[in-house]
Amino acid sequence: MHAFVDESKAKGYTLVAAVMLPADLVPTRKVIRELVSPGQTRVHMKTEIPRRRKLILSKLRPLGTVATLYSADRAIYGTDIACRRACLEALVHDIAGTCQSLVLEADASQDARDRQDLITLTKDAGCRESLSYEHLTATAEPLLAVPDAVAWAWARGGEWRQRVKPLIKAVRKV
């Protein structure tokens, strides 16, 4: 299994991990690439118009991807940094022994801290040698569009949350 991770800081802190089987990676990338409009370098829900957002979510549903949402309360953790670490800890614990790779959307302001945290978290979860991880841009790894779409739709609530629910395996409060 492979996990792809993005976050939403709207209405609280939520980390989304979309997990895919190796056999689903190539066909899912193909679908995502086909969704990139002329002039775009990637699919990014924040910049899409409502009609395209609906199309994107409808194309993701049949692909076999499942997502787990990790939600951390800023009132408990204090900062987004602490929220992210708590979510990463729960995620690594959940995927230890079942995922071989973890791809996080690159963000220069947090990548170094993530790498330090992931050294400790993978060691503590007993998957230091079996789980590889890296930070990539969504342009370099189209599959990061999946957790982006799930995170965006979940944070918006209402109709958007209903549209994305079929992709969601679990919501975990950490």
Secondary structure, 3 states (H helix, E strand, C coil): CEEEEEEECCCCEEEEEEEECHHHHHHHHHHHHHHCCCCCCCCCHHHCCHHHHHHHHHHHHHHCCEEEEEEECHHHHCCHHHHHHHHHHHHHHHHCCCCCEEEEECCCCCHHHHHHHHHHHHHHCCCCCCCEEEEECCCCCHHHHHHHHHHHHHHHCHHHHHHHHHHEEEEEEC
